[in-house]
Amino acid sequence: MGQETSKLEASAARAVEDTQAHEARDRTLDSCVRRERRPVIVFEEGYKILPLEEALARLNE
């Protein structure tokens, strides 16, 4: 039973870390989008925000 508890605790810890990482990424993207003064489409390339014109060009490739 002790080993099962350890596995559950480890799994719970990973879930918390994953959630925190996800929330941090979302905050980073939100702040990047708010800084842009024109419409943007977000392509996740190391949190790079592309201007609409460049994003549309990539979509049309």
N, C-alpha and C positions, 0 to 999 in steps of 0.2 A: 504494500500500500504506500510506503514511503517513496518508492521509485515512481509510482503513478502520480503522486502529489508533486514531485519534483518536475516531472514532464509537463504537468498542467501549469505549474508556476512558470516554467520556461516558456511555454506556449503563450501564456498570458502576457509575459514580459515582452515577447516579440511582437504581439499584437499591439501593445501600447506603443512600442517604438515605431512600428509601421504607421500607426495612426498619427503620431506626432510628426513623423517625417512628411506624411501626406499633407497635414495641416500647414507645416512650414512651407512646403512647395506652393500650396494654394495661396498663402499670404504673399509670397514672393511674386507670383504671377499677378495677383490682384494689384499689388503696388506698382508693378511694371506697366500694367494696362492703364492705371489711373494717371501715370506720368505722361502717357501718349496723348497728344492733342487731336488726333484724327482716328478714324475707325481702324481697328487692327484685327487680324486673325492670328491666333496664337499657335505657332508651331513650336513644340517643345524640343528645342535643340540647345540644351544647357540654358534654358529659360530665355532664349532669344525671342524677342518680340519683333515681328516683321511688319512694316507698313503695308497697308491694304494693297497697294499696287504690286509690291513684290510678292506678297502672299498669293494674289490672284495669278500672277505670272507663273509661280511654282505649281499651282493647281492645274494650270493649263498645259504644263509640260508633258 
